[in-house]
Amino acid sequence: MEDIDRRIVSLLSRNGRMSFTELARQAGLSVSAVHQRVRRLEQDRVITGYVALCDPEVIGLPLTAFISIKPFDVAAPDDVPQRLFQLAEIEACHSVAGDENYILKVRVASPAALEELLQQIRTLAGVSTRTTVVLSTPYENRPPAL
């Protein structure tokens, strides 16, 4: 990827609502050149989407936890992500190396909601769980270091 494309991606990852005019100014290009480059970056799947980041506490999901899971039956098909996809409380699912197979990042309204979610995960996926509750989050959703 060219340096100018890295600059564009870096700027948009910090502010996905930046206008093409402002993006062009900060990247040192014309508006039409920036527009073409952004369109190409989207077509090449360098930029895969734009999202609004919400404050979890303000939207009623103040409890964040990481749930490590591993199957009871190691010979069972590895279809955990598909089995759990319907659970909207799961914000991210990562396949990992180590004792567990996956680590899930979840956000819920309360400890009772977390307990209910854990039961759903165990039932739907046939897994054991190990949960770490987040006490505070100094930072997250940082843009990539380009």
N, C-alpha and C positions, 0 to 999 in steps of 0.2 A: 504494500500500500504506500502510495506517495505521501510525502510529508504534509502536503496541503490537505489531503484527505484525512490524515490523522488529526490535523488541526480542526477540521470541520466536525469530525466525530467527537473529538474532545469537547468542543463548544456545545454541540447538541446534547451530549451526555450530561452536561451540567445544566442545560436549560433547553429542553425539548420544544419549548414554545417560542424560541428565539425567531424573530422574523428573518426572512431571507435578506432584507436590507441590512439588518444588524449583523447577521452572519457574514455577509459579504464584506462589510466594513471591517470586522474583526479578523477575517481570513485574508483580507487584502485582495479580493477578487471582485469582479462585477456581479451584480445580482443574477444575471442570466447564467454566468459560469457556475456560481454556487448552486443555483437551482438544478442545473444539469448534473453536477457532481453529486448532490444529495439524491437525486433520482437514480443515478447509477449505483450509489452506495446502497440504496434500498433494493434495487434489482439484484445486486450481487449478494444480498443478505448480510452485508456488513452492519447495516442498520435494520433491525428486525421489527421495530415498533416504537411507539411513543406511549408513555403511561403518566398518569397522575399519581404522585406519591401522597398518601394520606397519613395523618397522625393517628396511630392505632388507638391511643387513649381517647381522642376526640370522637372517633367513630365507634367506640364501645368495645374495643378489643385490647384491653390493657395488659393481658397476660400473654407473654411470648414464651415458648418452650421449644427445645430441641428433643426429638424423640428418636432414639436409635432403635432399630428393629432388626431382628434376625428370625428366620423361619424355624418352626419346631422341627420340620422335616426338611433336611438339606437336599433331599432328592426331589422335592416338589418343584414344579415349574416356577421360574423366576418371573412372576407376573404381578408382583406387588404394586408397582406404579399404576397399572391398569385397574387393579382391585380397589385402590384408594383414591383414584382420580376424582370420584364423585364427592369427596369430602372437602367442602370449600374452606374449611379451617386450615387445611394444609397449604401453606404458602409456597413451599419449595420441597422437592424430593431429590436427594442426592444419593447416587450409588457410590459406596465408599469401600476402601480396602480396610481390613482389620477384622475385629471380632464380629461387628455388625455388618449387615448387607446394605442398609440404607439409613440415612439420617433425614428426618423430616423437620422442617421449620413450621411451627404452627402458631396461630394467634387465636385466642379465645377470650370470652368475657369474664370468666371466673375460674377458680379452682374446681368447682363442681362441673363446669363445662369441659375443663381439661380431663377430668376423670371420665366423663361420658365419652369424649372423643377417644381416649385410650381404649375404652371397651369396644368402641366401634372398629378401631384399627385392628385390635387383636382378633375380633370376630371375623371381619371381612378378609383379612390377609393371612390368618393362621400364623401369627408371629408372637414372639416375646418382645417386650419393650423395656427400654431404660430411658428415663426422662430427666432432663436438666431444665429447670425453670430459670428464665432470665430475670435477674434482679434489676439491671439497668442496661441501657444501650448508649454508650458514649458516642458512637457513630455507626451508620450503616448506609447502604445504597450509595456508596462512594463511586464516582466515575472511574473508569479504567485509567491506569497510568499509561498514556500513549506518549 
